[in-house]
Amino acid sequence: MLKKRIVSGILLGSAVPLLGFFLPSVCIWIVLVAVSTIAMFEFYRMVNMAGVPAFRMVGAGVGGLIITVTFFSLGPEVERVNVAYHWESMILFVATAAILIRQFPQKHNKKPLSTVAGTLLGILYIPFLLNFATKLLLEWDSTQLLKPVSVTGVLLVFYMVTVVKASDIGAFFVGKFLGRHKLFPRLSPKKTWEGLFGGLFLGVAGSLIYWKIVDGNFGVVTMTLKDVLFLGVFLSLVGMVGDLAESLIKRAANVKDSGDSIGGFGGLLDVLDSLLFAAPAFYFYLRFFAE
């Protein structure tokens, strides 16, 4: 299992810079929509196993649409940021109305409110949060569909992935070999306080090493030592919250993993969970506090 996890981790870790630096940006759009769709099907499967019905096709379709309108409308200009925001808001409004209307003819559904809530939660939990990765990629520099994404976008996303996954690795190994005191046994019986501090340490180390390699310059974004020290801790903690949030869903569904598509990890959502919370947290930090 550990060998499979290492191999899968190396392959997944190599995919981010490969996609960003070498392939046309339209390929990233395809990957984001595919990732959102697969993760949503995994989520709705768990929701169904927990006894909550959901409109999975509607949810997955709305998720792909949210990412698509953002990807094709967003840019560094204020006008394009506003247009993307308005499109996203309209899609969420239409989706809410459509899910409620879809419930009208289901006279034999004994859980109408659970169906609506479960479907909407899938949209807000996965594509809405994942879409902040799209914003990190496209909101700082102009990008053409048939050319790679701007260096700024790639460096920012790769930084976030590096910090969060370094924290995941630190938490896993420290918790595995030194963990004694349970963190939240009701949610995840294997997570420990020792693992949490191991994750924080490696997350900060990953943040500092990455910052040193790029010499503080993330394309048009500049981060100071204070920024990367704070983000090393902040993104690590936020990533852990995302991990525990998925654990809550898995416990409710009484499953160990969201799926079995990625060797050593489980499902795609098991890999994505910590990043779903980290992407918006990182985006808002850059918007409000970074230079």
Summary of the structure (lengths in Angstrom):
residues: 291
radius of gyration: 19.2
end to end distance: 42.5
largest distance: 61.5
contacts: 1005
relative contact order: 0.14
helix: 74%
strand: 5%
